[in-house]
Amino acid sequence: MTSSEQTTHEVEIDNSNRSTTPTTGSFIDYISSHWADRPETVPGPLPVVRYAAERRAAIGAQFPGQRLVFSAGAMKQRSNDTFYQYRPHSAFAHLTGWGSDAEPGSVLVLDPRESGASHEATLYFRERAGRDSEEFYANPEIGEFWIGERPSLAQVAGLLGIRTAPLAEFAELPDDRTLEDPELARAASELRLVKDEFELAEMRAAVDATGRGFAEVLAALPRATEVRRGERVVEGVFNARARLDGNTVGYETIAAAGPHACTLHWIRNDGDVLPGDLLLLDAGIEMDSLYTADITRTVPVSGRFTAAQRRVYEAVLEAADAARAIVKPGIRFGDVHDAAMAVIERRTREWGLLPEADGTAYYRRYMVHGTSHHLGMDVHDCAQARREMYLDGILEPGMVFTIEPGLYFQPDDLTVPEELRGIGVRIEDDIVVTADGCENLSAGIPRTADEVEDWVQAARGDA
């Protein structure tokens, strides 16, 4: 695309049919004048600058002599003249270090140097307009009267340590490699498989914030049980913590009470939270850097598991612990899933739920999802990576992924006894591979059945 086709918003909005802004010359002169001087403060570099530069060098080395273009993307329309909260493309944010404050429509360009051995970075974006422009007061999409102060080229250059230029100067060239190119998208995705020190610190912060959100949800359980659609109390309490401690939630919160826990991606969250039921909370807080946690805990709403609930819970916990026990550098990523599934198969067979063994994975009826996925800027991070780098990839220190086995017995599943129907349990932790094993980043959030019961009772004030 050419510079004339660059846009900061998915659609252009025409509000002329309801505009009341005066357009006379005298008004324009008046609103454009008599403003106090606004000193230009150029900030020092963010801590991410060194790491982002190393990432750019790493991806540039894979494409010598080629011009690489990474677009942040435009704002997405929600309805008519409203837009979703802006979030830049993860590859763009990873290579620039510009997270929740990124300007819509920005473009990072890596131009090859004449030697062809490396690239020079330029960040193009639409900087703020002067107060003597109509954009300042009359453009509700980007005008500062409407959305607040926006940065200058110099300020962003100071923050990110990257040369900046006006978006209007950017023009896509015929031979450019963009994120629409599968090879470049794959390389950008695989670049995130191993996290650097900055990334790991951000993910620890995301996990810590998420733990606070879970604790606040438990404290709100009595209220959730007293109102219609109590799942939305759970969702709202957690999402409030996400906005206080981070940018927002890393994905739509799953607040699944009772049989809703058997729906893997239950995000309607419009059900009641009833005493005696389990609540499956799958949620994560995304930091301003865009790194997110992804944690699940299943808790008894009343503070005590029934015998059937505890039996299912402890089987899932056993599967999670078995999977985590094998994690170390050098093993195959897919082996983590296999270790969890061995427990799920053994327990469901012991309970008499499976047909006679014939090599068919009948137990997958009760857990159709995978056990692990990479985690980072995207909740399902590195999704464009090759299978040989992902599922069949070899674990390295710095890789971060989930371990999240579960058992889900649908309310109408006639293959299970009635006492199990409607029980859904998932336990999910965020794991980082270390030099000689792994670390459970979310270990501080109660996991065992006894710990969870004590946790719920204490939060409810029953203990």
Sequence and secondary structure as in RCSB ss.txt:
>XXXX:A:sequence
MTSSEQTTHEVEIDNSNRSTTPTTGSFIDYISSHWADRPETVPGPLPVVRYAAERRAAIGAQFPGQRLVFSAGAM
KQRSNDTFYQYRPHSAFAHLTGWGSDAEPGSVLVLDPRESGASHEATLYFRERAGRDSEEFYANPEIGEFWIGER
PSLAQVAGLLGIRTAPLAEFAELPDDRTLEDPELARAASELRLVKDEFELAEMRAAVDATGRGFAEVLAALPRAT
EVRRGERVVEGVFNARARLDGNTVGYETIAAAGPHACTLHWIRNDGDVLPGDLLLLDAGIEMDSLYTADITRTVP
VSGRFTAAQRRVYEAVLEAADAARAIVKPGIRFGDVHDAAMAVIERRTREWGLLPEADGTAYYRRYMVHGTSHHL
GMDVHDCAQARREMYLDGILEPGMVFTIEPGLYFQPDDLTVPEELRGIGVRIEDDIVVTADGCENLSAGIPRTAD
EVEDWVQAARGDA
>XXXX:A:secstr
  GGG  SBSS    GGG      HHHHHHHTS             TTHHHHHHHHHHHHHTSTT  EEEE   B
 EEETTEE      HHHHHHH   TT  TT EEEEEE TTSS EEEEEEE     TTSHHHHH TTT HHHH   
  HHHHHHHH  EEEEGGG    TT EETTSHHHHHHHHHTTSS  HHHHHHHHHHHHHHHHHHHHHHHTHHHHH
HSTTTHHHHHHHHHHHHHHHSSEESS  EEEEGGGGGSTT     S   TT EEEEEE EE TTS B  EEEEEE
TTS   HHHHHHHHHHHHHHHHHHHT  TTSBHHHHHHHHHHHHHHHHHHTT S   SS  GGGGG  S S  B 
SSSTTTTTTS TTTTTT B  TT EEEE  EEE  TT TTS GGGTT EEE BEEEEE SSSEEETTTTS  SHH
HHHHHHHHHHT  
